[in-house]
Amino acid sequence: MNLELREKFDAVIQRVEKARIRRSEHHIVQIVAVTKYVSEKEIQELYELGQRAFGESRVQDLKAKSEALSDLPIEWHFIGRLQKNKINHLIDLEPWLMHSLDSLELALEIDKRLEKKGKKMDCLLQINSAKEPTKAGIEPEMAYDTYLKIIEETKHINLQGVMTIGAHTEDKDVIKKSFETTYKIYEALKPHGAEICSMGMSNDFELAIECGSNMVRIGSLFFN
């Protein structure tokens, strides 16, 4: 057993647990392990420690790793930007959840391809709550209406909630504000079936959980 990985895994679990309890004893948080630069062996070792959800940001890597580890019932998440020429490939991989649905246009395109293949896909709407030009996602002011439009105009996409990446800054207040903005949108969308609020990564997940996140994406704390 990889003792160093076990120590890292336990440390992350404890930090998630403390942040979760600061939010509420009843708050439940799922960890998605981001395996972008990680070998199949390391994924298997983390799986053996009890981790079940793993996230990849490139379709070709998701394909290679999910095929290599097909004997394990891993819950694969797609967390990267999706190019239109990769849509069919992603659909064929049947991810558990696609985190990065970042426009109505992309939703309509995915829906068309899903219809042709007779499949459905669970997705999260990505919101650019920090309004950073380098980030994908819907502007927060447009997010509520876009979410409802996707529900209305697609038949094969099951929207499960929202995702955001915290503001890229050292200023905790600015990061917190980007999380709070997303959480307010999530709350407004709960009557429309939103169940997942995915926000927080290795450097800011505790703050995200305290702001209401129920899904965090953690990579470097496990594998660096």
N, C-alpha and C positions, 0 to 999 in steps of 0.2 A: 504493500500500500504506500502511496506517495504521501509521506508524513507532512511535508511542507504544504502540499495542496490541502490536506485535511485541516491544518492549522489555519490557513487562509480562509477556507470554506466556513469553518466554525466561527472565525472572527467576523466575517460578513453577516452570518446568520444572527450573531449576538447584536451587532450594530443595527440590523434591520428590526430585530425584536424590540430593542430599546426605543427606536424611533417610532415604531408602530404603537407601543404602549403610551408614548408621549402624546400621540394623536388620540388614541382610544383603545381600551382593552379589547373592543369588539372589531377593531380594524384589521383586515386581513390583507397581506401583501404577497404577491408572487414575484419571485426572482427569475429573470431570464438571463442566463449566462451567455455573454457575447463571446463568440468563438472565432472571430475574424482572423486572427493570426495563430490559430491553435491547431495542433495535430489531432487526428482521430483518437490517438492513444490518450491524450490529455482529456478529451471529451468523455471517453469511456471511463477514465479514472474519476472524473467529477460525477458522472452518472452513478458510479458505484458508491459514491459518498451520499447519494440521495437526490442529486439535482436532476430535474426532469425536463425543464424547458430550456432550449438553447436557441440563440439568435444569430443569424448570418446576414450580412449586408450585401453580398453579391450572389446572384442567382447561380452562377457556375460553381461557387464554393458550396452553396447549399446542396446542390445536386451531388457533387463529389462526396461530401461528408455524409449526407443522408443515405446515399447508396452504400458507402463503406460500412455504415453502422446500422444497416437496415434490420439487423436481428434485435436491436434494442427499440422498445416502444417510446422513442424520444418525441417530445412535443417541439417541433421545429417552428421557429418564428422567422419571418422575413422582415428585417429592420432597415434595409437600405433604400436608396432612391431607385425606383423601378423605371428602366428605359422601355419605351414601347416595343422595341424589337425583342425584349426578353419576357413579355407578358405571357405568351403561350408556354414558354419553358417553366415559368413560375407556376402557372395553373397546373401543369402536368405533375409538379412536385407536391401538390396538395398541402401547402403549409397549414399549420394549425391556426396561425394568425399573421396577417400582413399589417405591419404597423404604419406604413408610410404612404397611405393614400393621400396625396397632397393637392388634388384639384378635382373639380367636377368632370373636367375633360378626361382625366386619367380614369376616373370611375366609369364613365360611359364606355371608354375603350375596353377596359377590363370586362365590363358587363357583356359587351358584344361577343368577346372571345369565350367567356364562360358559357354563354348561351349556345354557341356552336359546339362546345365540348360537353354540354349537358352537365355542367358542374356549378357549384356555388363556392364562394370564398368569404371567410370572416375577415373583416378589415377594421382598422382604426383610422380616423381622420387625423392627419398631421396638421397641427396648428403652429404657426410661427409666432408664438406669443411675445418673443423678445423683439420681433420686427427687425431681424438682422438680415441684410441682403444676401449673405452667404448661405442662409438656411432655406430649405424647402418648407412648404406648408402654407396653409390658408391664413390670411390676416385674421386676427381674433374677431374683428368687427363683422367679418363675413362668415365666420365658422358655423354659427347656429343655423343660418339660412342654407348654407351649402350642405350641411349634414342632412337637413330635411329634404333638400332637393335630391340628394343621392338616394335617400330612402324612396322618394317618390318616383324617380326616373330610372332606377335600376331594379331588376328582378332577381339577380343572381349574386348580389353583394349583400352580405349581412353585416351591417355596421354594428360594432360591439362597443364603441366608445371613442376616446380621443387619445392622441399622443403628442407630446411636445419635447423639445430639447431645451434645457435651461439656458438662460442668457450666458453668453461667452464672456465672462468678466470675473474679476476677483471680488466685486462688490456684492456681498450677500443679499443686501436689500433689493438690488436689481434682479438677482436670480429669483429671490422669493416672489417678487412681483410677477415675474413671467409664469411661475408655477400657480400663483393665486388666480391669475387671469384665466389660465387653462382650466383650473378647478371650477371656477364660476360657470364657465361654458359647459363643462361636464355635468354640473348640477342641473343646469337648465335643460340638458338633453336626457337626463335620467327618465323623464316620462315618455321619451321616444325610444327607450330600450338601451340607452348607454349604460354599460356595466363596468367598463374598464377605463381607468384614467392612468395611462402609462407615461410616467415622467420620473426623471432621476437616473443618473448614471454614476459611475464609480466616484466621481469627485463631488457629487451634490445630492446623493440619493436620500440621505437622512433628512435634509431640508425638504425634499420633494415629498417624502412620506408624511412629514409633519404638516405639509400643505394639502394632504389628502390623496396622494398617489397610492394606487393599489397594485401597481406593477412597476418594477425597476429593472433596468438593463445594466448588468455589471460584467465587465470584462477584465480590466487591468488589475483589479484587486485579487482576482483568482490566479491570473496567469503571469503577472510580471514579477 
